[in-house]
Amino acid sequence: MFAIAGCQALKPAETTAAAPAATSTLESDVAHLKDIVPAQSHTMIDVGYHMSNLWFAAQKQNWDFAAFEVDETRNRIRWTLRISPTRKTPDGSVLDMKPLFDGIDKSVLTPLKEAVAKKDLKAFVPAYRDMLEACYQCHKAAGKPYLRPMIPAAPPQSIINYDPSANWPQ
């Protein structure tokens, strides 16, 4: 055997004998990974969570938190596309989601991010509504018109303090 940086290398004759086992393990590992990847619906729940937090952070004018939530929203949508960039519609056609998100990203997500960066609640509210409307257009394109986003009525969780002046915990 050859020693390479503390590892043992296979001799050429051993390499061919080990190849079928390695291929079998690789195929098994890939199948396992495909089996445990979350569905788009899972990541979209995260999008809703971050969009809801974004709303309440902005209402309390906690702009640092709001900026974090805008970025998290975008990252979760991008994660959704990495999991599956396409969606089968009810009529059986395949919808490429990336162009839809690219349009949303440039047309409505950017102004939403800018409103947060400017700490402008008057610009934020219509930008947020535009984002929800764009989300709904995507839902309709994917054949899911019953998934109607709305301005949240209550925070999605109660452990984060939305008050930017909170003094506890220190």
C-alpha positions in Angstrom: 0.0 0.0 0.0 1.0 3.6 -0.6 0.8 6.2 2.1 -0.7 9.6 1.0 -1.1 12.3 3.7 -2.0 9.7 6.3 -4.4 7.8 4.0 -3.8 4.5 2.3 -4.1 4.4 -1.5 -5.2 1.4 -3.4 -2.9 -0.4 -5.7 -4.1 -0.5 -9.4 -5.4 -4.1 -9.1 -7.4 -3.2 -6.0 -9.0 -0.2 -7.6 -10.9 -2.2 -10.2 -12.1 -4.7 -7.5 -13.4 -1.9 -5.3 -15.2 0.0 -8.1 -18.5 -1.9 -8.1 -18.8 -1.5 -4.3 -18.0 2.2 -4.6 -20.6 2.6 -7.4 -23.2 0.7 -5.4 -22.5 2.9 -2.3 -22.6 6.1 -4.4 -26.0 5.1 -6.0 -27.3 4.2 -2.6 -26.1 7.5 -1.1 -27.7 9.5 -3.9 -31.0 7.6 -3.6 -30.9 8.3 0.2 -30.2 12.0 -0.4 -33.0 12.3 -2.9 -35.3 10.6 -0.4 -34.6 13.1 2.4 -34.6 16.3 0.4 -37.6 18.4 1.7 -40.4 19.2 -0.7 -41.0 22.7 -2.1 -43.9 23.1 0.3 -41.5 22.8 3.3 -39.3 25.6 2.1 -42.3 27.7 1.2 -43.5 27.4 4.8 -40.1 29.0 5.7 -40.8 31.8 3.1 -44.1 32.5 4.8 -42.5 32.5 8.2 -39.9 35.0 7.2 -42.4 37.2 5.3 -44.5 37.3 8.4 -41.6 38.3 10.6 -40.7 40.9 8.0 -44.1 42.5 8.3 -44.0 42.8 12.1 -40.4 43.9 12.2 -41.2 46.7 9.8 -44.3 47.7 11.8 -42.2 48.0 14.9 -39.5 49.8 12.7 -36.9 47.2 13.7 -35.1 47.7 10.4 -32.1 45.5 11.2 -34.5 42.6 11.9 -36.5 43.5 8.8 -33.4 43.5 6.6 -32.5 40.1 8.0 -36.0 38.8 7.1 -35.9 40.2 3.6 -32.6 38.3 3.0 -33.9 35.2 4.6 -37.1 35.3 2.4 -35.0 35.6 -0.7 -32.6 32.8 0.5 -35.5 30.4 1.2 -37.0 31.0 -2.3 -33.6 30.3 -3.8 -33.4 27.2 -1.7 -36.8 26.1 -3.0 -35.4 26.4 -6.6 -32.3 24.4 -5.7 -34.5 21.6 -4.4 -36.6 21.6 -7.5 -36.5 24.3 -10.1 -39.6 23.0 -11.8 -43.2 22.3 -10.8 -45.7 20.0 -12.5 -49.0 21.9 -13.0 -52.4 20.3 -12.8 -52.6 20.0 -16.6 -49.3 17.9 -16.6 -47.0 20.6 -18.0 -43.8 21.4 -16.3 -43.3 25.0 -15.1 -39.8 26.4 -14.9 -39.9 28.4 -11.6 -36.5 30.1 -12.0 -37.7 32.7 -14.6 -40.7 33.5 -12.4 -38.5 34.1 -9.4 -35.9 36.1 -11.4 -38.8 38.4 -12.4 -40.0 38.7 -8.8 -36.5 39.3 -7.6 -36.0 42.2 -9.9 -39.4 43.7 -10.0 -40.7 43.5 -6.5 -38.2 42.0 -4.1 -35.6 44.6 -4.9 -37.9 47.6 -4.1 -39.0 45.8 -0.9 -35.4 45.4 0.2 -34.7 49.0 -0.7 -37.7 50.2 1.4 -36.3 48.3 4.3 -32.8 49.7 3.7 -34.2 53.2 3.7 -36.2 52.5 6.8 -39.2 53.9 5.0 -42.5 52.4 6.3 -44.6 54.3 3.8 -42.6 52.7 0.9 -42.5 49.4 2.7 -46.3 48.7 2.9 -47.0 48.9 -0.8 -43.7 47.1 -1.6 -44.8 44.3 0.8 -48.2 44.1 -0.8 -46.6 44.0 -4.3 -44.4 41.1 -3.1 -47.5 39.2 -1.8 -49.2 39.8 -5.1 -46.2 38.5 -7.0 -46.2 35.4 -4.8 -49.8 34.8 -5.7 -49.1 35.1 -9.4 -46.4 32.4 -9.0 -48.9 30.2 -7.0 -51.4 30.6 -9.8 -48.9 29.8 -12.5 -48.0 26.6 -10.6 -51.7 25.6 -10.5 -52.2 26.5 -6.9 -54.6 29.5 -6.9 -56.0 28.4 -3.5 -52.6 29.4 -1.9 -53.5 33.1 -1.3 -50.9 35.0 0.7 -52.1 37.8 3.0 -50.8 40.5 5.3 -50.3 38.5 8.5 -52.7 39.2 11.4 -50.4 37.8 14.1 -46.7 37.1 14.4 -45.7 33.6 13.4 -43.9 33.1 16.7 -43.7 34.6 20.1 -40.1 34.2 21.1 -38.5 37.0 19.2 -39.1 40.6 20.5 -39.9 42.9 17.5 -39.2 46.0 19.6 -35.9 47.6 18.4 -35.6 49.3 21.8 -35.9 46.1 23.8 -33.3 46.0 26.6 -33.6 42.4 27.7 -31.8 40.0 27.4 -28.5 41.8 27.6 
